[in-house]
Amino acid sequence: MSNLALDSTGLNTTMAWCCQPLGKEELSAADSEKIAAMFKALSDPVRLRLFSRIAARPGGEACVCDIQDVGVSQPTVSHHLRKLREAGLLESERRASWVYYRVAPGVLAAMAGLLSQTS
């Protein structure tokens, strides 16, 4: 079984998410389902663009008003952002009438570590 430490959303957001890259140890069925859900959420081009826009912002945080121009309607943007939140990739916070999104802590480092080829 892998050494994934997961929180209540199914994904850890604290850098200790995975200690071994893929190919170093076998994933458990539960871990592979959770990781697949994360990559499934990112497999949609609009979601990937939204995630990228948020991650590229100074401080890793963006108002939905600043990232919603991705060629789809506002309700569709909201749907995609919800899917990214449900996958544990984003966190959100309402401030007055706007919602601000940020990449969940440790997610980028965890994905990079999972996919790294270190020996």
C-alpha positions as CSV (number, residue, x, y, z in Angstrom):
1,M,0.0,0.0,0.0
2,S,1.3,3.5,-0.7
3,N,2.1,6.1,1.9
4,L,-0.6,8.6,1.0
5,A,-2.0,10.6,3.9
6,L,-5.5,11.9,2.9
7,D,-7.8,14.4,4.5
8,S,-11.6,14.5,4.6
9,T,-11.8,15.6,0.9
10,G,-9.9,12.5,-0.2
11,L,-6.8,14.4,-1.0
12,N,-4.1,15.7,1.4
13,T,-3.3,19.3,1.0
14,T,-0.1,19.3,3.1
15,M,2.9,18.3,1.1
16,A,3.1,14.8,2.7
17,W,0.6,13.7,0.1
18,C,2.8,11.1,-1.5
19,C,6.3,10.1,-0.6
20,Q,7.1,8.0,-3.6
21,P,6.7,8.8,-7.3
22,L,4.6,6.5,-9.5
23,G,6.7,3.6,-10.5
24,K,8.4,3.4,-7.1
25,E,5.6,1.6,-5.2
26,E,2.2,0.2,-6.1
27,L,-0.8,2.3,-5.3
28,S,-3.7,0.8,-3.3
29,A,-7.1,0.7,-5.0
30,A,-8.4,3.5,-2.8
31,D,-5.4,5.7,-3.5
32,S,-5.6,5.1,-7.2
33,E,-9.3,6.1,-7.2
34,K,-8.6,9.3,-5.4
35,I,-5.6,10.3,-7.6
36,A,-7.6,9.4,-10.7
37,A,-10.4,11.7,-9.6
38,M,-7.9,14.5,-9.4
39,F,-6.5,13.9,-12.8
40,K,-10.1,13.4,-14.2
41,A,-11.0,16.8,-12.9
42,L,-8.0,18.3,-14.7
43,S,-8.6,16.4,-18.0
44,D,-11.2,18.9,-19.2
45,P,-9.5,21.7,-21.1
46,V,-11.7,24.5,-19.5
47,R,-10.9,23.1,-16.0
48,L,-7.3,22.9,-16.8
49,R,-7.3,26.5,-18.0
50,L,-9.1,27.7,-14.9
51,F,-6.8,25.8,-12.6
52,S,-3.8,27.2,-14.5
53,R,-5.1,30.8,-14.3
54,I,-5.5,30.5,-10.6
55,A,-2.1,28.9,-10.0
56,A,-0.4,31.5,-12.1
57,R,-1.8,34.5,-10.2
58,P,0.3,36.3,-7.7
59,G,-0.3,34.6,-4.3
60,G,-2.0,31.7,-6.1
61,E,-5.4,33.2,-5.6
62,A,-7.9,34.8,-8.0
63,C,-11.4,36.3,-7.9
64,V,-13.8,34.4,-10.2
65,C,-14.4,37.8,-11.9
66,D,-10.8,37.8,-13.1
67,I,-10.7,34.2,-14.5
68,Q,-14.1,33.6,-15.9
69,D,-13.3,34.6,-19.5
70,V,-12.5,31.1,-20.8
71,G,-15.0,31.0,-23.7
72,V,-17.9,29.4,-21.8
73,S,-20.9,30.8,-19.9
74,Q,-20.7,31.9,-16.2
75,P,-22.8,29.0,-15.0
76,T,-20.5,26.6,-16.8
77,V,-17.4,28.3,-15.2
78,S,-19.1,27.8,-11.8
79,H,-19.7,24.1,-12.6
80,H,-16.1,23.6,-13.6
81,L,-14.8,25.4,-10.5
82,R,-17.1,23.2,-8.3
83,K,-15.6,20.1,-9.9
84,L,-12.1,21.3,-9.2
85,R,-13.1,22.0,-5.5
86,E,-14.7,18.6,-5.1
87,A,-11.5,17.0,-6.4
88,G,-9.6,18.7,-3.7
89,L,-7.6,20.9,-6.1
90,L,-9.0,24.3,-5.2
91,E,-10.3,26.0,-2.1
92,S,-12.7,28.9,-2.2
93,E,-13.8,31.8,0.0
94,R,-16.7,34.2,-0.5
95,R,-15.8,37.9,0.0
96,A,-18.8,40.1,-0.3
97,S,-20.4,39.2,-3.6
98,W,-17.4,37.5,-5.2
99,V,-15.8,34.1,-4.6
100,Y,-12.0,33.8,-4.5
101,Y,-10.3,30.6,-5.4
102,R,-6.8,29.3,-4.6
103,V,-4.9,26.2,-5.3
104,A,-5.2,23.9,-2.2
105,P,-1.9,23.9,-0.2
106,G,0.6,21.3,-1.4
107,V,-1.4,20.2,-4.5
108,L,1.1,21.4,-7.1
109,A,4.1,19.9,-5.2
110,A,2.2,16.7,-4.6
111,M,1.4,16.3,-8.3
112,A,5.0,17.1,-9.2
113,G,6.3,14.5,-6.7
114,L,3.8,11.9,-7.9
115,L,5.0,12.3,-11.5
116,S,8.7,12.8,-10.9
117,Q,11.3,10.3,-12.2
118,T,13.8,10.6,-9.3
119,S,15.7,7.5,-8.5
